[in-house]
Amino acid sequence: MTQKSPPVHDELSTNHEDKTVRILHMAIRLCVRVLSALMVVVILWGVADVVYVISEKLWAEPRFLMTVNDIFDLFGAFLVVLIAIEIFINIRMYLGSDVLPVSLVIATALMAIARKVIVLDFETTDADYILAIAAVVLALGVTHWLLSKEKPSETEKSPLLPEWRQ
């Protein structure tokens, strides 16, 4: 006997009684799938860019030497790809379950703001901007900490993450 899977995003049900609503829901689901495919293209493009940046930095005179700024540029390129992967996972989880993974979204936002902090030029950045980034980091950090204190229910467990990360 096959077990019936739980409904995936009942708010976008393809079994709605109104035909127009059904068609609109199917269109939105298709858009999410297209976004997911496009995100894979962006990830591949980002990896190619990382390879390009590394090769450019290594082959520039003096060869095989990098400055601190070159390394920060590389960190930025790597983190952009990692953020894109996190966004893809968010899209994939949205498609594959009926639960929005809030903690994963917060973790993705933390990674994005951490990238901003890593590549930030503190000599040319206004103090108000730095304070605003600090406030965002603090708010996201506290939110992530509060969410991690809560034990996830069975429905919030991710099929993409190993058991020890949930």
C-alpha positions as CSV (number, residue, x, y, z in Angstrom):
1,M,0.0,0.0,0.0
2,T,1.4,3.4,-1.0
3,Q,1.4,6.1,1.6
4,K,-0.2,9.4,0.5
5,S,2.2,12.3,0.6
6,P,1.2,15.5,2.5
7,P,-0.2,18.4,0.6
8,V,2.4,20.7,-0.9
9,H,1.5,24.3,-0.5
10,D,-2.2,24.1,-0.1
11,E,-2.4,27.8,-0.7
12,L,-1.4,27.1,-4.3
13,S,-3.7,24.1,-4.7
14,T,-4.1,22.7,-8.2
15,N,-7.4,21.2,-7.0
16,H,-9.2,24.5,-6.3
17,E,-12.9,24.5,-7.3
18,D,-12.4,27.7,-9.5
19,K,-10.8,26.9,-12.8
20,T,-9.2,30.4,-13.1
21,V,-7.6,30.0,-9.7
22,R,-6.3,26.5,-10.6
23,I,-4.7,27.9,-13.7
24,L,-3.1,30.8,-11.8
25,H,-1.8,28.5,-9.2
26,M,-0.3,26.2,-11.9
27,A,1.3,29.3,-13.5
28,I,2.9,30.4,-10.1
29,R,4.2,26.8,-9.6
30,L,5.7,26.9,-13.1
31,C,7.3,30.2,-12.3
32,V,8.9,28.8,-9.2
33,R,10.3,25.9,-11.2
34,V,11.7,28.3,-13.8
35,L,13.3,30.4,-11.1
36,S,14.9,27.2,-9.7
37,A,16.3,26.3,-13.1
38,L,17.6,29.9,-13.6
39,M,19.3,29.7,-10.1
40,V,21.2,26.7,-11.2
41,V,22.4,28.6,-14.3
42,V,23.4,31.5,-12.0
43,I,25.3,29.1,-9.7
44,L,27.2,27.6,-12.7
45,W,28.0,31.1,-13.9
46,G,29.2,32.1,-10.5
47,V,31.5,29.1,-10.3
48,A,32.9,30.0,-13.7
49,D,33.5,33.5,-12.4
50,V,35.3,32.2,-9.3
51,V,37.6,30.2,-11.6
52,Y,38.1,33.3,-13.8
53,V,38.9,35.5,-10.8
54,I,41.4,33.0,-9.3
55,S,43.2,32.6,-12.7
56,E,43.3,36.3,-13.2
57,K,44.7,37.0,-9.8
58,L,47.3,34.2,-10.1
59,W,48.5,35.1,-13.6
60,A,48.8,38.8,-12.9
61,E,52.3,40.1,-12.3
62,P,53.9,39.2,-9.9
63,R,52.6,35.7,-10.8
64,F,51.2,33.4,-8.1
65,L,51.2,36.1,-5.5
66,M,48.0,37.7,-4.1
67,T,47.5,40.8,-2.1
68,V,45.1,41.0,0.9
69,N,42.6,42.8,-1.4
70,D,42.8,40.0,-4.0
71,I,42.0,37.5,-1.3
72,F,39.0,39.5,-0.1
73,D,37.8,39.7,-3.8
74,L,38.1,35.9,-3.9
75,F,36.2,35.6,-0.6
76,G,33.4,37.8,-2.1
77,A,33.2,35.7,-5.2
78,F,33.0,32.5,-3.2
79,L,30.4,33.8,-0.9
80,V,28.2,35.0,-3.8
81,V,28.1,31.4,-5.1
82,L,27.4,30.0,-1.7
83,I,24.5,32.5,-1.2
84,A,23.1,31.5,-4.6
85,I,23.3,27.8,-3.5
86,E,21.4,28.7,-0.3
87,I,18.8,30.5,-2.3
88,F,18.4,27.5,-4.6
89,I,17.9,25.3,-1.5
90,N,15.3,27.7,-0.3
91,I,13.5,27.4,-3.6
92,R,13.8,23.7,-3.6
93,M,12.4,23.4,-0.1
94,Y,9.6,25.6,-1.1
95,L,8.8,23.3,-4.0
96,G,9.2,20.1,-2.0
97,S,7.4,20.7,1.2
98,D,4.4,22.5,2.7
99,V,6.6,24.4,5.2
100,L,8.5,27.5,4.6
101,P,12.0,27.0,6.1
102,V,12.2,30.2,8.1
103,S,15.5,29.3,9.8
104,L,17.1,28.6,6.4
105,V,15.9,31.9,5.0
106,I,17.4,33.7,8.1
107,A,20.7,31.7,7.7
108,T,20.8,32.8,4.0
109,A,20.3,36.4,5.0
110,L,23.0,36.1,7.6
111,M,25.4,34.7,5.0
112,A,24.5,37.6,2.6
113,I,25.1,40.2,5.2
114,A,28.3,38.5,6.4
115,R,29.6,38.7,2.8
116,K,28.8,42.4,2.8
117,V,30.8,42.8,6.0
118,I,33.8,40.8,4.7
119,V,34.1,42.8,1.5
120,L,33.3,46.2,3.1
121,D,35.9,48.9,2.8
122,F,35.8,50.5,6.2
123,E,38.0,53.4,5.2
124,T,35.5,54.7,2.6
125,T,32.2,53.7,4.3
126,D,30.1,56.1,6.3
127,A,29.7,55.3,10.0
128,D,25.9,55.3,9.8
129,Y,26.1,52.6,7.1
130,I,28.3,50.5,9.3
131,L,26.0,50.9,12.2
132,A,23.0,49.9,10.1
133,I,24.8,46.8,8.9
134,A,25.6,46.0,12.6
135,A,22.0,46.4,13.5
136,V,21.0,44.0,10.7
137,V,23.6,41.4,11.8
138,L,22.4,41.7,15.4
139,A,18.8,41.3,14.5
140,L,19.4,38.3,12.2
141,G,21.8,36.7,14.7
142,V,19.2,37.0,17.5
143,T,16.5,35.7,15.2
144,H,18.6,32.7,14.2
145,W,19.5,32.0,17.8
146,L,15.9,32.1,18.9
147,L,14.8,29.8,16.0
148,S,17.6,27.4,16.8
149,K,16.5,27.2,20.5
150,E,13.2,25.8,19.3
151,K,13.2,22.1,18.5
152,P,11.9,21.5,14.9
153,S,8.7,19.5,14.5
154,E,8.6,16.5,12.2
155,T,7.1,18.6,9.4
156,E,9.9,21.2,9.5
157,K,12.6,18.6,9.0
158,S,14.4,19.1,5.7
159,P,14.9,16.2,3.3
160,L,18.0,18.1,2.0
161,L,19.8,18.4,5.3
162,P,21.4,15.7,7.3
163,E,19.7,14.8,10.6
164,W,22.5,16.4,12.7
165,R,21.9,19.9,11.1
166,Q,18.2,19.9,11.8
